[in-house]
């Protein structure tokens, strides 16, 4: 059977997220003395995020979909994207010889990009939660099964963090470490939330995504405590 690829609502929203995040980056950095040197750093984060999103999915669930080529090609994960994007930013900064922090910019542009991605998840009906008894807050999948609203919960978390990041930018909170705050809080949220998501488990109740979430928390803590800790990222899906 031939492999068919088609454009989904998620795909359109992913493109919109990239365009809007790039525009936001240019707007936020326009007053910087090195603004022309900063856009390659954004691109480094974007490319790293895509690579990390794919590798993270393959690590967490690729083994389960080894016989499903379409799933292997399309699968990706936000938590892997954050880790890969951070690495991409650091590498781009190294190549450009840029030593100043960029994480506070990403703390403002990553959450809305992920919000758009989660809206795509809701429109496409993917990334669902565990099966639940019918309640006002449950969501039905394509088979009519009531599930925990996992994508909506992730959307709500990112909306709440975005409001915090805007407020922190206004009042100067956690200057130079706002993206590290995001890594720590989202990593902790994702670890706990994973128990309510319908994903494959590696050992007992623990999934590969939870290991990636723990890595995000560790990275955020280590970089916050590091004198040089001030880099960052962009998004994905699972």
C-alpha positions as CSV (number, residue, x, y, z in Angstrom):
1,X,0.0,0.0,0.0
2,X,1.5,3.4,-1.0
3,X,2.4,5.8,1.8
4,X,0.1,8.8,1.7
5,X,1.0,12.1,3.3
6,X,-1.6,14.9,3.6
7,X,-1.6,18.3,5.1
8,X,-3.5,18.4,8.5
9,X,-4.7,21.3,10.7
10,X,-1.7,20.6,12.9
11,X,0.7,21.1,10.0
12,X,-0.8,24.5,9.1
13,X,-0.7,25.6,12.8
14,X,2.9,24.4,13.0
15,X,3.8,26.6,10.1
16,X,1.9,29.5,11.7
17,X,3.8,29.0,14.9
18,X,7.2,29.1,13.1
19,X,6.2,32.3,11.3
20,X,4.9,34.0,14.4
21,X,7.8,33.0,16.6
22,X,10.3,34.3,14.0
23,X,8.3,37.6,13.8
24,X,8.3,37.8,17.6
25,X,12.0,37.1,17.8
26,X,12.7,40.0,15.3
27,X,10.4,42.3,17.3
28,X,12.0,41.5,20.6
29,X,15.6,41.8,19.4
30,X,15.2,44.8,17.2
31,X,16.7,47.2,19.7
32,X,19.7,44.9,20.4
33,X,23.1,46.1,19.2
34,X,23.7,42.7,17.8
35,X,20.2,42.0,16.4
36,X,21.6,40.9,13.0
37,X,23.7,38.3,14.8
38,X,20.9,37.0,16.9
39,X,18.6,35.7,14.2
40,X,21.0,32.8,13.3
41,X,20.7,31.8,17.0
42,X,16.9,31.6,16.6
43,X,17.4,29.4,13.5
44,X,19.8,27.2,15.4
45,X,17.2,26.8,18.1
46,X,14.5,26.0,15.5
47,X,16.6,23.4,13.7
48,X,17.7,21.9,17.0
49,X,14.1,21.7,18.1
50,X,13.0,19.8,15.1
51,X,15.9,17.4,15.5
52,X,15.2,16.9,19.2
53,X,11.5,16.5,18.6
54,X,12.1,13.6,16.3
55,X,14.8,12.0,18.3
56,X,12.8,12.4,21.5
57,X,9.8,10.6,19.9
58,X,12.0,7.8,18.6
59,X,13.6,7.4,22.0
60,X,10.3,7.4,23.9
61,X,8.0,5.5,21.5
62,X,9.8,4.7,18.3
63,X,10.2,1.1,19.3
64,X,6.4,0.7,19.6
65,X,5.9,2.1,16.1
66,X,8.7,0.2,14.4
67,X,6.3,-1.4,11.9
68,X,4.4,1.9,11.2
69,X,6.4,4.0,8.8
70,X,3.8,6.9,8.8
71,X,4.0,7.2,12.6
72,X,7.8,7.1,12.6
73,X,7.9,9.9,10.0
74,X,5.3,12.1,11.6
75,X,5.9,11.5,15.3
76,X,7.6,14.2,17.4
77,X,7.6,15.4,21.0
78,X,7.6,18.9,22.6
79,X,9.9,17.8,25.5
80,X,12.5,16.5,23.0
81,X,12.1,19.7,21.0
82,X,12.9,21.8,24.0
83,X,16.1,19.8,24.8
84,X,17.2,19.8,21.1
85,X,16.4,23.5,20.7
86,X,18.5,24.4,23.7
87,X,21.4,22.5,22.3
88,X,20.9,24.2,18.9
89,X,20.9,27.6,20.5
90,X,24.1,26.9,22.4
91,X,25.8,25.6,19.3
92,X,24.7,28.6,17.2
93,X,25.9,30.9,20.0
94,X,29.3,29.2,20.0
95,X,29.6,29.5,16.2
96,X,28.7,33.2,16.4
97,X,30.9,33.9,19.4
98,X,27.8,35.3,21.2
99,X,28.2,35.1,25.0
100,X,25.2,37.1,26.2
101,X,22.0,35.3,27.3
102,X,19.1,34.8,24.9
103,X,16.8,32.6,27.1
104,X,14.5,35.4,28.2
105,X,13.5,36.0,24.5
106,X,12.6,32.3,24.1
107,X,10.6,32.3,27.3
108,X,8.3,34.8,25.5
109,X,8.1,33.1,22.1
110,X,8.1,29.4,22.9
111,X,4.9,29.1,25.0
112,X,2.6,30.7,22.3
113,X,4.2,28.5,19.6
114,X,3.4,25.4,21.7
115,X,-0.1,26.7,22.4
116,X,-0.7,26.8,18.6
117,X,0.7,23.3,18.4
118,X,-1.7,22.1,21.1
119,X,-4.6,23.7,19.3
120,X,-3.5,21.6,16.3
121,X,-3.5,18.5,18.5
122,X,-7.1,19.3,19.6
123,X,-8.2,19.8,16.0
124,X,-6.5,16.6,14.8
125,X,-7.6,14.6,17.8
126,X,-4.1,13.4,18.7
127,X,-2.0,13.2,21.9
128,X,-5.0,12.1,24.0
129,X,-5.2,11.2,27.7
130,X,-6.1,8.0,29.5
131,X,-9.6,6.6,29.3
132,X,-12.0,8.1,31.9
133,X,-15.6,7.9,33.0
134,X,-17.7,10.5,31.2
135,X,-17.5,14.0,32.8
136,X,-18.0,17.5,31.7
137,X,-14.2,17.9,31.3
138,X,-13.5,14.7,29.4
139,X,-13.0,14.7,25.6
140,X,-14.1,12.0,23.2
141,X,-11.7,10.5,20.7
142,X,-12.6,9.3,17.2
143,X,-14.1,6.1,18.6
144,X,-16.3,8.0,21.1
145,X,-14.1,7.0,24.1
146,X,-14.0,9.6,26.9
147,X,-10.4,10.6,27.8
148,X,-8.5,13.0,30.0
149,X,-8.1,16.3,28.0
150,X,-4.3,16.0,27.8
151,X,-3.7,18.4,25.0
152,X,-6.0,21.0,26.6
153,X,-4.2,20.7,29.9
154,X,-0.8,21.3,28.2
155,X,-2.3,24.3,26.4
156,X,-3.5,25.7,29.7
157,X,0.0,25.2,31.3
158,X,1.7,27.0,28.5
159,X,-0.9,29.9,28.6
160,X,-0.3,30.3,32.3
161,X,3.5,30.3,31.9
162,X,3.3,32.8,29.0
163,X,1.3,35.2,31.3
164,X,4.0,34.7,33.9
165,X,6.8,35.4,31.3
166,X,5.1,38.6,30.2
167,X,4.7,39.7,33.8
168,X,8.4,38.7,34.5
169,X,9.5,40.7,31.5
170,X,7.5,43.7,32.7
171,X,8.9,43.6,36.3
172,X,12.3,42.2,35.7
173,X,11.8,38.9,37.5
174,X,14.3,36.0,37.1
175,X,16.3,38.1,34.6
176,X,18.5,35.8,32.4
177,X,16.8,32.7,33.8
178,X,13.2,32.8,32.6
179,X,13.7,30.0,30.1
180,X,15.3,27.9,32.8
181,X,12.2,28.5,34.9
182,X,10.2,27.2,31.9
183,X,12.4,24.0,31.6
184,X,12.0,23.3,35.3
185,X,8.3,24.0,35.6
186,X,7.3,22.4,32.3
187,X,9.5,19.4,33.0
188,X,7.9,18.9,36.4
189,X,4.4,19.4,35.0
190,X,5.1,17.0,32.1
191,X,6.5,14.3,34.4
192,X,3.4,14.4,36.6
193,X,1.0,14.9,33.7
194,X,2.4,11.9,31.8
195,X,0.6,9.5,34.2
196,X,-2.7,10.9,32.7
197,X,-1.5,10.6,29.0
198,X,-2.1,7.6,26.8
199,X,1.5,6.9,25.9
200,X,3.7,3.8,25.9
201,X,5.5,2.9,29.1
202,X,9.1,1.9,29.3
203,X,9.3,0.5,32.8
204,X,6.2,0.0,34.9
205,X,4.3,3.3,34.9
206,X,7.3,5.3,33.7
207,X,7.4,6.4,30.0
208,X,10.3,7.7,27.9
209,X,8.7,11.1,28.0
210,X,9.1,11.2,31.7
211,X,12.8,10.5,31.4
212,X,13.1,13.4,28.9
213,X,11.1,15.6,31.4
214,X,13.5,14.8,34.1
215,X,16.3,15.7,31.8
216,X,14.6,19.1,31.2
217,X,14.3,19.8,34.9
218,X,17.9,18.8,35.5
219,X,19.1,21.0,32.6
220,X,17.1,24.0,33.9
221,X,18.5,23.6,37.4
222,X,22.1,23.1,36.3
223,X,22.1,26.0,33.9
224,X,20.4,28.3,36.4
225,X,23.1,27.6,38.9
226,X,25.8,28.0,36.2
227,X,27.4,31.4,35.8
228,X,27.1,31.0,32.1
229,X,23.5,29.7,32.2
230,X,21.5,31.8,29.8
231,X,20.6,30.0,26.5
232,X,17.5,28.2,25.0
233,X,14.8,26.9,22.3
234,X,11.6,26.3,20.1
235,X,8.7,23.6,19.9
236,X,7.3,20.2,18.7
237,X,4.2,17.8,19.5
238,X,3.8,14.7,21.5
